[in-house]
Amino acid sequence: MAQLNRRTFVASSVGVVAGTVAGRGLSALAGTAAEEPTFRTKLLKSMIGNPDEATLKSLKDAGFDGIESNQRHAPVEEAEAARKLAESLGLRIHSVLYGWANFNTDSVAADIESVAKSLETAAAYGADALLLVPCRIGGMTMPKPWEFDIEFDETTGHVAKVVSGDNAPYRDYIEAHNHAIDTSTEAVKKLIPAAEKTKVIIALENVWNNLWVQPAIFAHFVKSFDHPMVKAYYDIGNHVKYAPPQEWLRALGKEIVKLHVKDFLLNQDGHDGKFVHPRDGSVNWPEVRNEIEKIGYNGFMTIEDGGLSLEEFSRRLDLIIAGK
């Protein structure tokens, strides 16, 4: 057994982001050049949205490098045209947001077919990854985020315990979790041939779906496929209530092919909280940047947020990328 100690999904369209500058964190601009950290890893800036002409031009003007398309079933011809337009502007449609699947329900066959179709769309966009959340569970008694103390079988990935002490109250949760592991594993394996054909990586993301809520067990799930076309899409702000982002980054390491950027503000007692704009929450961004450097991640950081101008989101990403 492996034991873990404790330390919504918010999709946005860049076409509607607007707003005012939230000031926290921008004071980090101060400092001398000698104090500025240097990094070998190269990070690129992106937003989520529909890669139409107006959106792409707005992103280019705001200093972004690319976009993650939220049009998961765009016709191939339309996706190819968007790719050409993006490339003409010096941008890249680097990934496609599929989002939720239901691999633990009776709709699994239909969802596998739907994801396979999205892989074709992603290839036409020129994207190299498809964000996929395998499934979700809920409706039963579950531990609070700070109560989790998970033990799992390193061979099967099955959860044995979720808290210290008596696990009887969480029997239904453990059963649902293990069912989700088995059915999601089977479904993703069935999609690997489509990923190989399209040359688009299935990038598994873990959101507030009550599954794989600690770094080691999610990393184990991703690594269990042992395949270059199945990797991780890590969202820096999604699981702050379970463990600091640095722990997730260390556990996932080279499995990470894409990063989402948002922030989460924990309550004063360190329990629960709310999503906030990047650099307004509890994420220690300099430590996150250092950990990104340590694992050797090069690639896109895509903001999954709205409510600020593109220019402001771009500035905040610049600060994060600079390690401030």
Residue pairs with C-beta under 8 A, 6 or more apart in sequence:
1 151
1 152
1 153
1 154
1 160
2 151
2 152
2 153
2 154
2 216
2 217
2 220
3 149
3 150
3 151
4 148
4 149
4 150
4 151
4 152
4 214
4 215
4 216
4 217
5 149
6 146
6 147
6 148
6 149
6 214
6 242
6 243
7 242
7 243
7 244
7 247
8 207
8 208
9 99
9 100
9 133
9 207
9 208
10 262
10 275
10 304
10 305
10 306
11 48
11 70
11 97
11 99
11 304
12 47
12 48
12 49
12 303
12 304
12 305
12 306
13 48
13 49
13 50
13 70
13 306
14 47
14 48
14 49
14 55
14 58
14 59
14 67
14 310
15 49
15 50
15 52
15 54
15 55
15 58
16 306
17 47
17 305
17 306
17 307
17 308
17 309
17 310
17 313
18 307
18 308
18 309
19 307
19 308
19 309
19 312
20 308
21 308
21 309
21 312
22 277
22 280
22 308
24 279
24 280
25 279
25 280
25 285
25 316
25 319
26 279
26 315
26 319
28 319
28 324
29 319
29 324
31 324
36 322
36 323
36 324
37 286
37 289
37 290
37 322
37 323
39 289
39 293
39 323
40 293
41 292
41 293
41 296
41 297
41 298
42 298
43 292
43 297
43 298
43 299
43 300
43 301
43 321
44 65
44 66
44 94
44 299
44 300
44 301
45 63
45 64
45 65
45 66
45 300
45 301
45 303
45 314
45 317
45 318
45 321
46 64
46 65
46 66
46 67
46 68
46 94
46 300
46 301
46 302
46 303
47 59
47 64
47 67
47 68
47 302
47 303
47 310
47 313
48 67
48 68
48 69
48 70
48 97
48 302
48 303
48 304
49 55
49 59
49 67
49 68
49 69
49 70
50 69
50 70
50 71
51 67
51 69
51 71
51 82
51 85
51 86
51 93
51 125
52 82
53 85
55 67
56 67
56 82
56 85
56 86
56 89
56 91
57 89
58 310
59 66
59 67
59 91
59 310
60 89
60 90
60 91
61 310
62 309
62 310
62 311
62 313
62 314
63 311
63 314
63 318
64 91
64 310
64 314
65 91
65 92
65 300
66 86
66 91
66 92
66 93
66 94
66 300
67 86
67 91
67 92
67 93
67 94
68 93
68 94
68 95
68 96
68 97
68 131
68 300
68 302
69 79
69 82
69 93
69 95
69 96
69 97
69 122
69 125
69 127
70 96
70 97
71 78
71 79
71 96
71 121
72 96
72 97
72 98
72 99
72 118
72 121
72 130
73 114
73 117
73 118
73 121
74 82
74 121
74 124
74 125
75 121
76 120
76 121
76 124
77 124
79 93
79 121
79 122
79 124
79 125
80 124
80 125
82 93
82 125
83 93
83 124
83 125
83 126
86 92
86 93
86 126
87 126
92 126
93 125
93 126
93 127
94 127
94 128
94 129
94 258
94 299
94 300
94 302
95 122
95 127
95 128
95 129
95 130
95 131
95 203
95 233
95 258
95 300
95 302
96 118
96 121
96 122
96 125
96 127
96 129
96 130
96 131
96 200
97 131
98 115
98 118
98 130
98 131
98 132
98 133
99 131
99 132
99 133
100 133
100 135
100 136
100 209
101 111
101 114
101 115
101 132
101 133
101 134
101 135
101 187
102 108
102 111
102 135
103 111
103 112
103 134
103 135
103 180
103 183
103 184
103 186
103 187
103 188
104 134
104 135
104 137
104 176
104 179
104 180
104 183
104 184
105 135
108 183
108 187
111 187
112 187
112 190
112 191
115 130
115 132
115 191
115 194
115 202
116 191
116 194
118 130
119 130
119 191
119 194
119 195
119 197
119 198
119 200
119 202
120 194
120 198
122 129
122 130
122 198
122 200
123 198
123 199
123 200
127 200
128 199
128 200
128 201
128 257
129 200
129 201
129 202
129 203
129 231
129 233
129 257
129 258
130 195
130 200
130 201
130 202
130 203
131 203
131 205
131 233
131 258
132 188
132 202
132 203
132 204
132 205
132 233
133 204
133 205
133 206
133 207
133 209
134 180
134 184
134 187
134 188
134 204
134 211
135 180
135 183
135 184
135 209
135 211
136 209
136 210
136 211
137 173
137 176
137 177
137 180
137 209
137 210
137 211
138 210
140 170
140 172
140 173
140 176
141 169
141 170
141 172
141 173
142 162
142 170
142 173
142 210
143 162
143 163
143 170
143 173
144 271
145 213
145 241
145 242
145 271
145 272
146 241
146 270
146 271
147 163
148 162
148 163
148 213
148 214
148 242
149 161
149 162
149 163
149 164
150 159
150 161
150 162
150 213
150 214
150 216
150 217
151 159
151 160
151 161
152 158
152 159
152 160
152 216
152 217
152 220
153 160
154 220
156 181
157 181
157 185
157 217
157 220
157 221
157 224
158 178
158 181
159 174
159 177
159 178
159 181
159 217
160 174
161 167
161 174
162 170
162 173
162 174
162 177
163 170
167 174
173 210
177 210
177 211
180 211
181 211
181 221
184 221
185 221
185 224
185 225
188 202
188 204
188 225
188 230
189 225
191 202
192 202
192 225
192 227
192 229
192 230
195 201
195 202
195 229
195 230
196 229
200 229
201 228
201 229
201 230
201 231
201 257
202 229
202 230
202 231
203 231
203 232
203 233
203 257
203 258
204 221
204 222
204 230
204 231
204 232
204 233
205 232
205 233
205 234
205 235
205 238
205 260
206 212
206 213
206 218
206 235
206 238
206 239
207 235
207 238
208 238
212 218
212 221
213 239
213 242
214 242
214 243
215 243
215 247
215 248
215 250
215 251
215 252
216 251
218 232
218 248
218 251
218 252
219 232
219 251
219 252
219 253
219 255
222 230
222 231
222 232
222 252
222 255
223 255
231 255
231 256
231 257
232 252
232 255
232 256
232 257
233 256
233 257
233 258
233 259
233 260
234 248
234 249
234 252
234 256
234 258
234 259
234 260
235 259
235 260
235 261
235 262
235 304
236 245
236 248
236 259
236 260
236 261
236 262
236 263
236 283
236 288
237 245
237 260
237 261
237 262
237 263
237 264
237 275
237 278
237 281
237 283
237 304
238 260
238 262
238 264
239 245
239 248
240 263
240 264
240 266
240 273
240 281
240 282
240 283
241 264
241 266
241 271
241 272
241 273
244 284
244 287
245 283
245 284
245 288
245 291
246 284
246 287
246 288
246 291
249 256
249 288
249 291
249 292
249 295
250 291
250 294
250 295
252 295
253 295
254 295
254 296
256 295
256 297
257 299
258 299
258 300
258 302
259 292
259 297
259 299
259 300
259 301
259 302
260 301
260 302
260 303
260 304
261 278
261 301
261 302
261 303
261 304
261 305
261 317
261 320
262 275
262 277
262 278
262 303
262 304
262 305
263 275
263 276
263 277
263 278
263 279
263 280
263 281
263 282
263 283
264 273
264 274
264 275
264 276
264 281
264 282
264 283
265 273
265 274
265 275
265 276
265 280
265 281
265 282
266 272
266 273
266 281
266 282
267 273
273 281
273 282
275 281
275 305
277 305
277 307
277 308
277 316
278 285
278 303
278 305
278 313
278 316
278 317
278 320
279 285
279 316
279 319
279 320
285 319
285 320
285 323
285 324
286 323
286 324
288 320
289 320
289 321
289 322
289 323
290 323
301 317
301 320
301 321
303 313
303 317
305 313
308 316
